[in-house]
Structures are given as structure tokens and as C-alpha cells.
Amino acid sequence: MEIEVDEDVSYEDRPIQILDVREQVLKGKTISLVEVLWLHHGVKEATWKRKIEVNEKYSDLFSNL
């Protein structure tokens, strides 16, 4: 797989799959989180992000949930 590199030697990493969903309570507020698998990274490098933010940018990832 090739990585497209911009002129400033950067690239955009895109999420490819939601691995897990959980809710976390912080200061009395419940926050929905999703574990995101990124295109050029392995499962061990998946990151937890706020569900609402991922849904705004990458709503197509939620079609299989």
C-alpha cells in the first residue's frame, strides 16, 4: 500500500474501522467513546476518540454498528 505524501511531507491518516464503543463518566458527565483503527497503523495503535467528533467527520464508519 502506498502512502500519498503532500509537498510539506505530511499525509492524512484516515480511520478505517470502529473496533469498540464504550461510555466513560467524567465529572458526572457520560461521554461516548469509540476505538478507531487508522489506515496506516496496526490494531495496537488504535486510539480512543469522542464518538460525536468521529461521527461528524467520518459518519460512514457507523453504518456497521
PDB file of N, H, CA, C and O in Angstrom:
ATOM      1  N   MET A   1       0.843  -1.180   0.000  1.00  0.00           N
ATOM      2  CA  MET A   1       0.000   0.000   0.000  1.00  0.00           C
ATOM      3  C   MET A   1       0.887   1.241   0.000  1.00  0.00           C
ATOM      4  O   MET A   1       1.834   1.342   0.780  1.00  0.00           O
ATOM      5  N   GLU A   2       0.572   2.170  -0.873  1.00  0.00           N
ATOM      6  H   GLU A   2      -0.197   2.089  -1.507  1.00  0.00           H
ATOM      7  CA  GLU A   2       1.351   3.396  -0.961  1.00  0.00           C
ATOM      8  C   GLU A   2       0.743   4.490  -0.097  1.00  0.00           C
ATOM      9  O   GLU A   2      -0.475   4.555   0.075  1.00  0.00           O
ATOM     10  N   ILE A   3       1.587   5.336   0.437  1.00  0.00           N
ATOM     11  H   ILE A   3       2.576   5.284   0.297  1.00  0.00           H
ATOM     12  CA  ILE A   3       1.144   6.492   1.217  1.00  0.00           C
ATOM     13  C   ILE A   3       1.331   7.726   0.350  1.00  0.00           C
ATOM     14  O   ILE A   3       2.420   7.975  -0.168  1.00  0.00           O
ATOM     15  N   GLU A   4       0.258   8.498   0.197  1.00  0.00           N
ATOM     16  H   GLU A   4      -0.626   8.296   0.618  1.00  0.00           H
ATOM     17  CA  GLU A   4       0.354   9.743  -0.547  1.00  0.00           C
ATOM     18  C   GLU A   4       0.911  10.825   0.373  1.00  0.00           C
ATOM     19  O   GLU A   4       0.331  11.122   1.418  1.00  0.00           O
ATOM     20  N   VAL A   5       2.038  11.409  -0.023  1.00  0.00           N
ATOM     21  H   VAL A   5       2.509  11.167  -0.872  1.00  0.00           H
ATOM     22  CA  VAL A   5       2.706  12.419   0.792  1.00  0.00           C
ATOM     23  C   VAL A   5       2.540  13.778   0.129  1.00  0.00           C
ATOM     24  O   VAL A   5       2.783  13.929  -1.068  1.00  0.00           O
ATOM     25  N   ASP A   6       2.124  14.768   0.918  1.00  0.00           N
ATOM     26  H   ASP A   6       1.927  14.646   1.891  1.00  0.00           H
ATOM     27  CA  ASP A   6       1.964  16.138   0.425  1.00  0.00           C
ATOM     28  C   ASP A   6       3.318  16.793   0.238  1.00  0.00           C
ATOM     29  O   ASP A   6       4.345  16.244   0.637  1.00  0.00           O
ATOM     30  N   GLU A   7       3.313  17.975  -0.374  1.00  0.00           N
ATOM     31  H   GLU A   7       2.479  18.421  -0.698  1.00  0.00           H
ATOM     32  CA  GLU A   7       4.556  18.718  -0.598  1.00  0.00           C
ATOM     33  C   GLU A   7       5.295  19.017   0.698  1.00  0.00           C
ATOM     34  O   GLU A   7       6.525  19.059   0.715  1.00  0.00           O
ATOM     35  N   ASP A   8       4.558  19.223   1.782  1.00  0.00           N
ATOM     36  H   ASP A   8       3.559  19.189   1.769  1.00  0.00           H
ATOM     37  CA  ASP A   8       5.204  19.527   3.059  1.00  0.00           C
ATOM     38  C   ASP A   8       5.574  18.247   3.832  1.00  0.00           C
ATOM     39  O   ASP A   8       5.815  18.287   5.039  1.00  0.00           O
ATOM     40  N   VAL A   9       5.613  17.139   3.127  1.00  0.00           N
ATOM     41  H   VAL A   9       5.418  17.107   2.147  1.00  0.00           H
ATOM     42  CA  VAL A   9       5.992  15.831   3.662  1.00  0.00           C
ATOM     43  C   VAL A   9       5.061  15.388   4.795  1.00  0.00           C
ATOM     44  O   VAL A   9       5.511  14.837   5.800  1.00  0.00           O
ATOM     45  N   SER A  10       3.778  15.633   4.623  1.00  0.00           N
ATOM     46  H   SER A  10       3.413  16.081   3.806  1.00  0.00           H
ATOM     47  CA  SER A  10       2.782  15.164   5.575  1.00  0.00           C
ATOM     48  C   SER A  10       1.769  14.292   4.831  1.00  0.00           C
ATOM     49  O   SER A  10       1.707  14.309   3.601  1.00  0.00           O
ATOM     50  N   TYR A  11       0.991  13.543   5.576  1.00  0.00           N
ATOM     51  H   TYR A  11       1.041  13.529   6.575  1.00  0.00           H
ATOM     52  CA  TYR A  11      -0.069  12.750   4.967  1.00  0.00           C
ATOM     53  C   TYR A  11      -1.271  12.735   5.894  1.00  0.00           C
ATOM     54  O   TYR A  11      -1.149  12.959   7.098  1.00  0.00           O
ATOM     55  N   GLU A  12      -2.434  12.467   5.316  1.00  0.00           N
ATOM     56  H   GLU A  12      -2.533  12.285   4.337  1.00  0.00           H
ATOM     57  CA  GLU A  12      -3.659  12.406   6.105  1.00  0.00           C
ATOM     58  C   GLU A  12      -3.942  10.954   6.439  1.00  0.00           C
ATOM     59  O   GLU A  12      -4.092  10.120   5.546  1.00  0.00           O
ATOM     60  N   ASP A  13      -4.015  10.658   7.708  1.00  0.00           N
ATOM     61  H   ASP A  13      -3.894  11.336   8.434  1.00  0.00           H
ATOM     62  CA  ASP A  13      -4.343   9.314   8.146  1.00  0.00           C
ATOM     63  C   ASP A  13      -5.854   9.243   8.321  1.00  0.00           C
ATOM     64  O   ASP A  13      -6.444  10.089   8.994  1.00  0.00           O
ATOM     65  N   ARG A  14      -6.475   8.251   7.725  1.00  0.00           N
ATOM     66  H   ARG A  14      -5.996   7.564   7.178  1.00  0.00           H
ATOM     67  CA  ARG A  14      -7.929   8.128   7.769  1.00  0.00           C
ATOM     68  C   ARG A  14      -8.331   6.911   8.597  1.00  0.00           C
ATOM     69  O   ARG A  14      -7.641   5.891   8.581  1.00  0.00           O
ATOM     70  N   PRO A  15      -9.436   7.016   9.315  1.00  0.00           N
ATOM     71  CA  PRO A  15      -9.924   5.863  10.058  1.00  0.00           C
ATOM     72  C   PRO A  15     -10.561   4.864   9.092  1.00  0.00           C
ATOM     73  O   PRO A  15     -11.178   5.256   8.102  1.00  0.00           O
ATOM     74  N   ILE A  16     -10.407   3.577   9.386  1.00  0.00           N
ATOM     75  H   ILE A  16      -9.905   3.259  10.190  1.00  0.00           H
ATOM     76  CA  ILE A  16     -10.999   2.573   8.515  1.00  0.00           C
ATOM     77  C   ILE A  16     -12.032   1.703   9.223  1.00  0.00           C
ATOM     78  O   ILE A  16     -12.844   1.043   8.576  1.00  0.00           O
ATOM     79  N   GLN A  17     -11.997   1.704  10.567  1.00  0.00           N
ATOM     80  H   GLN A  17     -11.337   2.240  11.093  1.00  0.00           H
ATOM     81  CA  GLN A  17     -12.925   0.836  11.282  1.00  0.00           C
ATOM     82  C   GLN A  17     -13.076   1.281  12.733  1.00  0.00           C
ATOM     83  O   GLN A  17     -12.136   1.786  13.347  1.00  0.00           O
ATOM     84  N   ILE A  18     -14.272   1.085  13.261  1.00  0.00           N
ATOM     85  H   ILE A  18     -15.035   0.675  12.762  1.00  0.00           H
ATOM     86  CA  ILE A  18     -14.538   1.269  14.688  1.00  0.00           C
ATOM     87  C   ILE A  18     -14.374  -0.103  15.332  1.00  0.00           C
ATOM     88  O   ILE A  18     -15.079  -1.044  14.969  1.00  0.00           O
ATOM     89  N   LEU A  19     -13.456  -0.225  16.278  1.00  0.00           N
ATOM     90  H   LEU A  19     -12.883   0.540  16.573  1.00  0.00           H
ATOM     91  CA  LEU A  19     -13.184  -1.513  16.914  1.00  0.00           C
ATOM     92  C   LEU A  19     -14.035  -1.758  18.154  1.00  0.00           C
ATOM     93  O   LEU A  19     -14.398  -2.899  18.441  1.00  0.00           O
ATOM     94  N   ASP A  20     -14.356  -0.695  18.892  1.00  0.00           N
ATOM     95  H   ASP A  20     -14.061   0.232  18.659  1.00  0.00           H
ATOM     96  CA  ASP A  20     -15.074  -0.866  20.152  1.00  0.00           C
ATOM     97  C   ASP A  20     -15.774   0.442  20.504  1.00  0.00           C
ATOM     98  O   ASP A  20     -15.390   1.512  20.033  1.00  0.00           O
ATOM     99  N   VAL A  21     -16.791   0.342  21.325  1.00  0.00           N
ATOM    100  H   VAL A  21     -17.103  -0.528  21.708  1.00  0.00           H
ATOM    101  CA  VAL A  21     -17.543   1.509  21.799  1.00  0.00           C
ATOM    102  C   VAL A  21     -17.675   1.374  23.305  1.00  0.00           C
ATOM    103  O   VAL A  21     -17.928   0.280  23.810  1.00  0.00           O
ATOM    104  N   ARG A  22     -17.507   2.477  24.031  1.00  0.00           N
ATOM    105  H   ARG A  22     -17.302   3.366  23.621  1.00  0.00           H
ATOM    106  CA  ARG A  22     -17.696   2.453  25.483  1.00  0.00           C
ATOM    107  C   ARG A  22     -18.134   3.835  25.952  1.00  0.00           C
ATOM    108  O   ARG A  22     -18.015   4.826  25.231  1.00  0.00           O
ATOM    109  N   GLU A  23     -18.636   3.872  27.164  1.00  0.00           N
ATOM    110  H   GLU A  23     -18.733   3.068  27.750  1.00  0.00           H
ATOM    111  CA  GLU A  23     -19.014   5.138  27.788  1.00  0.00           C
ATOM    112  C   GLU A  23     -18.159   5.327  29.024  1.00  0.00           C
ATOM    113  O   GLU A  23     -17.895   4.383  29.770  1.00  0.00           O
ATOM    114  N   GLN A  24     -17.727   6.573  29.229  1.00  0.00           N
ATOM    115  H   GLN A  24     -17.941   7.339  28.623  1.00  0.00           H
ATOM    116  CA  GLN A  24     -16.893   6.890  30.380  1.00  0.00           C
ATOM    117  C   GLN A  24     -17.521   8.061  31.114  1.00  0.00           C
ATOM    118  O   GLN A  24     -17.981   9.022  30.497  1.00  0.00           O
ATOM    119  N   VAL A  25     -17.537   7.971  32.431  1.00  0.00           N
ATOM    120  H   VAL A  25     -17.164   7.190  32.932  1.00  0.00           H
ATOM    121  CA  VAL A  25     -18.100   9.034  33.249  1.00  0.00           C
ATOM    122  C   VAL A  25     -16.961   9.901  33.764  1.00  0.00           C
ATOM    123  O   VAL A  25     -16.062   9.418  34.451  1.00  0.00           O
ATOM    124  N   LEU A  26     -17.008  11.186  33.425  1.00  0.00           N
ATOM    125  H   LEU A  26     -17.739  11.579  32.866  1.00  0.00           H
ATOM    126  CA  LEU A  26     -16.017  12.154  33.869  1.00  0.00           C
ATOM    127  C   LEU A  26     -16.745  13.345  34.497  1.00  0.00           C
ATOM    128  O   LEU A  26     -17.558  14.003  33.849  1.00  0.00           O
ATOM    129  N   LYS A  27     -16.443  13.603  35.749  1.00  0.00           N
ATOM    130  H   LYS A  27     -15.782  13.068  36.275  1.00  0.00           H
ATOM    131  CA  LYS A  27     -17.053  14.718  36.474  1.00  0.00           C
ATOM    132  C   LYS A  27     -18.581  14.721  36.357  1.00  0.00           C
ATOM    133  O   LYS A  27     -19.197  15.771  36.174  1.00  0.00           O
ATOM    134  N   GLY A  28     -19.173  13.545  36.464  1.00  0.00           N
ATOM    135  H   GLY A  28     -18.672  12.692  36.613  1.00  0.00           H
ATOM    136  CA  GLY A  28     -20.621  13.427  36.431  1.00  0.00           C
ATOM    137  C   GLY A  28     -21.232  13.438  35.038  1.00  0.00           C
ATOM    138  O   GLY A  28     -22.451  13.318  34.910  1.00  0.00           O
ATOM    139  N   LYS A  29     -20.432  13.575  33.999  1.00  0.00           N
ATOM    140  H   LYS A  29     -19.442  13.672  34.103  1.00  0.00           H
ATOM    141  CA  LYS A  29     -20.937  13.556  32.624  1.00  0.00           C
ATOM    142  C   LYS A  29     -20.536  12.234  31.969  1.00  0.00           C
ATOM    143  O   LYS A  29     -19.428  11.738  32.171  1.00  0.00           O
ATOM    144  N   THR A  30     -21.443  11.681  31.194  1.00  0.00           N
ATOM    145  H   THR A  30     -22.344  12.084  31.030  1.00  0.00           H
ATOM    146  CA  THR A  30     -21.160  10.457  30.458  1.00  0.00           C
ATOM    147  C   THR A  30     -20.730  10.817  29.045  1.00  0.00           C
ATOM    148  O   THR A  30     -21.434  11.538  28.338  1.00  0.00           O
ATOM    149  N   ILE A  31     -19.572  10.312  28.637  1.00  0.00           N
ATOM    150  H   ILE A  31     -19.000   9.727  29.212  1.00  0.00           H
ATOM    151  CA  ILE A  31     -19.018  10.597  27.322  1.00  0.00           C
ATOM    152  C   ILE A  31     -18.914   9.289  26.545  1.00  0.00           C
ATOM    153  O   ILE A  31     -18.331   8.320  27.032  1.00  0.00           O
ATOM    154  N   SER A  32     -19.474   9.261  25.344  1.00  0.00           N
ATOM    155  H   SER A  32     -19.947  10.049  24.949  1.00  0.00           H
ATOM    156  CA  SER A  32     -19.371   8.089  24.476  1.00  0.00           C
ATOM    157  C   SER A  32     -18.052   8.138  23.714  1.00  0.00           C
ATOM    158  O   SER A  32     -17.706   9.152  23.109  1.00  0.00           O
ATOM    159  N   LEU A  33     -17.325   7.029  23.754  1.00  0.00           N
ATOM    160  H   LEU A  33     -17.606   6.205  24.246  1.00  0.00           H
ATOM    161  CA  LEU A  33     -16.034   6.925  23.084  1.00  0.00           C
ATOM    162  C   LEU A  33     -16.046   5.766  22.094  1.00  0.00           C
ATOM    163  O   LEU A  33     -16.779   4.792  22.267  1.00  0.00           O
ATOM    164  N   VAL A  34     -15.227   5.885  21.059  1.00  0.00           N
ATOM    165  H   VAL A  34     -14.632   6.676  20.919  1.00  0.00           H
ATOM    166  CA  VAL A  34     -15.049   4.800  20.108  1.00  0.00           C
ATOM    167  C   VAL A  34     -13.553   4.547  19.932  1.00  0.00           C
ATOM    168  O   VAL A  34     -12.747   5.477  19.940  1.00  0.00           O
ATOM    169  N   GLU A  35     -13.203   3.288  19.775  1.00  0.00           N
ATOM    170  H   GLU A  35     -13.857   2.532  19.768  1.00  0.00           H
ATOM    171  CA  GLU A  35     -11.821   2.932  19.497  1.00  0.00           C
ATOM    172  C   GLU A  35     -11.677   2.854  17.978  1.00  0.00           C
ATOM    173  O   GLU A  35     -12.372   2.077  17.323  1.00  0.00           O
ATOM    174  N   VAL A  36     -10.775   3.661  17.424  1.00  0.00           N
ATOM    175  H   VAL A  36     -10.210   4.293  17.956  1.00  0.00           H
ATOM    176  CA  VAL A  36     -10.651   3.826  15.980  1.00  0.00           C
ATOM    177  C   VAL A  36      -9.372   3.169  15.470  1.00  0.00           C
ATOM    178  O   VAL A  36      -8.287   3.392  16.006  1.00  0.00           O
ATOM    179  N   LEU A  37      -9.520   2.356  14.425  1.00  0.00           N
ATOM    180  H   LEU A  37     -10.402   2.174  13.989  1.00  0.00           H
ATOM    181  CA  LEU A  37      -8.380   1.768  13.726  1.00  0.00           C
ATOM    182  C   LEU A  37      -8.058   2.670  12.546  1.00  0.00           C
ATOM    183  O   LEU A  37      -8.937   2.983  11.743  1.00  0.00           O
ATOM    184  N   TRP A  38      -6.792   3.093  12.436  1.00  0.00           N
ATOM    185  H   TRP A  38      -6.078   2.838  13.089  1.00  0.00           H
ATOM    186  CA  TRP A  38      -6.366   4.021  11.392  1.00  0.00           C
ATOM    187  C   TRP A  38      -5.719   3.271  10.237  1.00  0.00           C
ATOM    188  O   TRP A  38      -5.181   2.179  10.419  1.00  0.00           O
ATOM    189  N   LEU A  39      -5.774   3.859   9.057  1.00  0.00           N
ATOM    190  H   LEU A  39      -6.211   4.746   8.909  1.00  0.00           H
ATOM    191  CA  LEU A  39      -5.354   3.222   7.807  1.00  0.00           C
ATOM    192  C   LEU A  39      -3.925   2.696   7.829  1.00  0.00           C
ATOM    193  O   LEU A  39      -3.702   1.549   7.441  1.00  0.00           O
ATOM    194  N   HIS A  40      -2.975   3.467   8.257  1.00  0.00           N
ATOM    195  H   HIS A  40      -3.156   4.399   8.573  1.00  0.00           H
ATOM    196  CA  HIS A  40      -1.571   3.075   8.183  1.00  0.00           C
ATOM    197  C   HIS A  40      -1.012   2.609   9.526  1.00  0.00           C
ATOM    198  O   HIS A  40       0.192   2.711   9.766  1.00  0.00           O
ATOM    199  N   HIS A  41      -1.883   2.097  10.406  1.00  0.00           N
ATOM    200  H   HIS A  41      -2.860   2.015  10.211  1.00  0.00           H
ATOM    201  CA  HIS A  41      -1.460   1.664  11.740  1.00  0.00           C
ATOM    202  C   HIS A  41      -2.087   0.325  12.079  1.00  0.00           C
ATOM    203  O   HIS A  41      -3.124  -0.039  11.525  1.00  0.00           O
ATOM    204  N   GLY A  42      -1.469  -0.395  12.973  1.00  0.00           N
ATOM    205  H   GLY A  42      -0.627  -0.099  13.423  1.00  0.00           H
ATOM    206  CA  GLY A  42      -1.989  -1.676  13.417  1.00  0.00           C
ATOM    207  C   GLY A  42      -2.998  -1.527  14.535  1.00  0.00           C
ATOM    208  O   GLY A  42      -3.240  -0.426  15.029  1.00  0.00           O
ATOM    209  N   VAL A  43      -3.584  -2.644  14.928  1.00  0.00           N
ATOM    210  H   VAL A  43      -3.388  -3.538  14.527  1.00  0.00           H
ATOM    211  CA  VAL A  43      -4.605  -2.652  15.976  1.00  0.00           C
ATOM    212  C   VAL A  43      -4.049  -2.121  17.298  1.00  0.00           C
ATOM    213  O   VAL A  43      -4.768  -1.459  18.046  1.00  0.00           O
ATOM    214  N   LYS A  44      -2.791  -2.402  17.590  1.00  0.00           N
ATOM    215  H   LYS A  44      -2.207  -2.940  16.982  1.00  0.00           H
ATOM    216  CA  LYS A  44      -2.189  -1.926  18.841  1.00  0.00           C
ATOM    217  C   LYS A  44      -2.084  -0.405  18.884  1.00  0.00           C
ATOM    218  O   LYS A  44      -1.946   0.173  19.963  1.00  0.00           O
ATOM    219  N   GLU A  45      -2.146   0.244  17.735  1.00  0.00           N
ATOM    220  H   GLU A  45      -2.257  -0.225  16.859  1.00  0.00           H
ATOM    221  CA  GLU A  45      -2.044   1.703  17.667  1.00  0.00           C
ATOM    222  C   GLU A  45      -3.407   2.378  17.520  1.00  0.00           C
ATOM    223  O   GLU A  45      -3.473   3.581  17.266  1.00  0.00           O
ATOM    224  N   ALA A  46      -4.492   1.621  17.676  1.00  0.00           N
ATOM    225  H   ALA A  46      -4.438   0.644  17.882  1.00  0.00           H
ATOM    226  CA  ALA A  46      -5.838   2.201  17.622  1.00  0.00           C
ATOM    227  C   ALA A  46      -5.986   3.199  18.773  1.00  0.00           C
ATOM    228  O   ALA A  46      -5.382   3.034  19.833  1.00  0.00           O
ATOM    229  N   THR A  47      -6.786   4.219  18.549  1.00  0.00           N
ATOM    230  H   THR A  47      -7.276   4.353  17.688  1.00  0.00           H
ATOM    231  CA  THR A  47      -6.936   5.267  19.557  1.00  0.00           C
ATOM    232  C   THR A  47      -8.400   5.448  19.953  1.00  0.00           C
ATOM    233  O   THR A  47      -9.307   5.184  19.164  1.00  0.00           O
ATOM    234  N   TRP A  48      -8.611   5.899  21.182  1.00  0.00           N
ATOM    235  H   TRP A  48      -7.874   6.113  21.823  1.00  0.00           H
ATOM    236  CA  TRP A  48      -9.959   6.217  21.661  1.00  0.00           C
ATOM    237  C   TRP A  48     -10.240   7.680  21.361  1.00  0.00           C
ATOM    238  O   TRP A  48      -9.448   8.561  21.697  1.00  0.00           O
ATOM    239  N   LYS A  49     -11.378   7.925  20.725  1.00  0.00           N
ATOM    240  H   LYS A  49     -12.021   7.209  20.453  1.00  0.00           H
ATOM    241  CA  LYS A  49     -11.811   9.281  20.366  1.00  0.00           C
ATOM    242  C   LYS A  49     -13.258   9.467  20.799  1.00  0.00           C
ATOM    243  O   LYS A  49     -13.994   8.499  20.991  1.00  0.00           O
ATOM    244  N   ARG A  50     -13.653  10.726  20.948  1.00  0.00           N
ATOM    245  H   ARG A  50     -13.056  11.513  20.791  1.00  0.00           H
ATOM    246  CA  ARG A  50     -15.046  11.012  21.280  1.00  0.00           C
ATOM    247  C   ARG A  50     -15.934  10.618  20.102  1.00  0.00           C
ATOM    248  O   ARG A  50     -15.674  11.001  18.961  1.00  0.00           O
ATOM    249  N   LYS A  51     -16.974   9.856  20.386  1.00  0.00           N
ATOM    250  H   LYS A  51     -17.186   9.545  21.313  1.00  0.00           H
ATOM    251  CA  LYS A  51     -17.867   9.337  19.352  1.00  0.00           C
ATOM    252  C   LYS A  51     -18.481  10.454  18.516  1.00  0.00           C
ATOM    253  O   LYS A  51     -18.572  10.331  17.295  1.00  0.00           O
ATOM    254  N   ILE A  52     -18.896  11.522  19.147  1.00  0.00           N
ATOM    255  H   ILE A  52     -18.823  11.622  20.139  1.00  0.00           H
ATOM    256  CA  ILE A  52     -19.550  12.613  18.438  1.00  0.00           C
ATOM    257  C   ILE A  52     -18.611  13.259  17.415  1.00  0.00           C
ATOM    258  O   ILE A  52     -19.044  13.622  16.321  1.00  0.00           O
ATOM    259  N   GLU A  53     -17.338  13.403  17.763  1.00  0.00           N
ATOM    260  H   GLU A  53     -16.987  13.108  18.651  1.00  0.00           H
ATOM    261  CA  GLU A  53     -16.371  14.011  16.848  1.00  0.00           C
ATOM    262  C   GLU A  53     -16.070  13.100  15.658  1.00  0.00           C
ATOM    263  O   GLU A  53     -15.965  13.567  14.523  1.00  0.00           O
ATOM    264  N   VAL A  54     -15.932  11.811  15.918  1.00  0.00           N
ATOM    265  H   VAL A  54     -16.017  11.431  16.840  1.00  0.00           H
ATOM    266  CA  VAL A  54     -15.673  10.862  14.837  1.00  0.00           C
ATOM    267  C   VAL A  54     -16.898  10.786  13.923  1.00  0.00           C
ATOM    268  O   VAL A  54     -16.762  10.730  12.700  1.00  0.00           O
ATOM    269  N   ASN A  55     -18.077  10.783  14.510  1.00  0.00           N
ATOM    270  H   ASN A  55     -18.188  10.828  15.503  1.00  0.00           H
ATOM    271  CA  ASN A  55     -19.309  10.708  13.723  1.00  0.00           C
ATOM    272  C   ASN A  55     -19.476  11.935  12.817  1.00  0.00           C
ATOM    273  O   ASN A  55     -19.961  11.806  11.693  1.00  0.00           O
ATOM    274  N   GLU A  56     -19.083  13.113  13.287  1.00  0.00           N
ATOM    275  H   GLU A  56     -18.688  13.218  14.200  1.00  0.00           H
ATOM    276  CA  GLU A  56     -19.190  14.329  12.477  1.00  0.00           C
ATOM    277  C   GLU A  56     -18.282  14.267  11.253  1.00  0.00           C
ATOM    278  O   GLU A  56     -18.677  14.694  10.169  1.00  0.00           O
ATOM    279  N   LYS A  57     -17.080  13.745  11.415  1.00  0.00           N
ATOM    280  H   LYS A  57     -16.759  13.398  12.296  1.00  0.00           H
ATOM    281  CA  LYS A  57     -16.107  13.726  10.319  1.00  0.00           C
ATOM    282  C   LYS A  57     -16.211  12.482   9.445  1.00  0.00           C
ATOM    283  O   LYS A  57     -15.988  12.549   8.236  1.00  0.00           O
ATOM    284  N   TYR A  58     -16.551  11.339  10.058  1.00  0.00           N
ATOM    285  H   TYR A  58     -16.731  11.285  11.040  1.00  0.00           H
ATOM    286  CA  TYR A  58     -16.498  10.062   9.354  1.00  0.00           C
ATOM    287  C   TYR A  58     -17.767   9.251   9.628  1.00  0.00           C
ATOM    288  O   TYR A  58     -17.677   8.128  10.124  1.00  0.00           O
ATOM    289  N   SER A  59     -18.918   9.784   9.324  1.00  0.00           N
ATOM    290  H   SER A  59     -18.991  10.696   8.921  1.00  0.00           H
ATOM    291  CA  SER A  59     -20.189   9.148   9.637  1.00  0.00           C
ATOM    292  C   SER A  59     -20.356   7.781   8.965  1.00  0.00           C
ATOM    293  O   SER A  59     -21.100   6.938   9.465  1.00  0.00           O
ATOM    294  N   ASP A  60     -19.677   7.554   7.844  1.00  0.00           N
ATOM    295  H   ASP A  60     -19.073   8.239   7.438  1.00  0.00           H
ATOM    296  CA  ASP A  60     -19.775   6.271   7.157  1.00  0.00           C
ATOM    297  C   ASP A  60     -19.243   5.103   7.995  1.00  0.00           C
ATOM    298  O   ASP A  60     -19.617   3.956   7.752  1.00  0.00           O
ATOM    299  N   LEU A  61     -18.383   5.375   8.969  1.00  0.00           N
ATOM    300  H   LEU A  61     -18.079   6.306   9.166  1.00  0.00           H
ATOM    301  CA  LEU A  61     -17.859   4.310   9.829  1.00  0.00           C
ATOM    302  C   LEU A  61     -18.932   3.707  10.732  1.00  0.00           C
ATOM    303  O   LEU A  61     -18.765   2.593  11.227  1.00  0.00           O
ATOM    304  N   PHE A  62     -20.021   4.421  10.952  1.00  0.00           N
ATOM    305  H   PHE A  62     -20.157   5.327  10.550  1.00  0.00           H
ATOM    306  CA  PHE A  62     -21.049   3.987  11.879  1.00  0.00           C
ATOM    307  C   PHE A  62     -22.155   3.175  11.212  1.00  0.00           C
ATOM    308  O   PHE A  62     -23.107   2.772  11.881  1.00  0.00           O
ATOM    309  N   SER A  63     -22.050   2.928   9.913  1.00  0.00           N
ATOM    310  H   SER A  63     -21.278   3.255   9.369  1.00  0.00           H
ATOM    311  CA  SER A  63     -23.097   2.180   9.213  1.00  0.00           C
ATOM    312  C   SER A  63     -23.140   0.714   9.634  1.00  0.00           C
ATOM    313  O   SER A  63     -24.185   0.075   9.508  1.00  0.00           O
ATOM    314  N   ASN A  64     -22.030   0.166  10.132  1.00  0.00           N
ATOM    315  H   ASN A  64     -21.181   0.685  10.235  1.00  0.00           H
ATOM    316  CA  ASN A  64     -21.985  -1.241  10.536  1.00  0.00           C
ATOM    317  C   ASN A  64     -22.183  -1.449  12.029  1.00  0.00           C
ATOM    318  O   ASN A  64     -22.129  -2.587  12.494  1.00  0.00           O
ATOM    319  N   LEU A  65     -22.411  -0.390  12.795  1.00  0.00           N
ATOM    320  H   LEU A  65     -22.454   0.535  12.417  1.00  0.00           H
ATOM    321  CA  LEU A  65     -22.584  -0.541  14.252  1.00  0.00           C
ATOM    322  C   LEU A  65     -24.013  -0.825  14.609  1.00  0.00           C
ATOM    323  O   LEU A  65     -24.337  -0.979  15.786  1.00  0.00           O
TER     324      LEU A  65
END
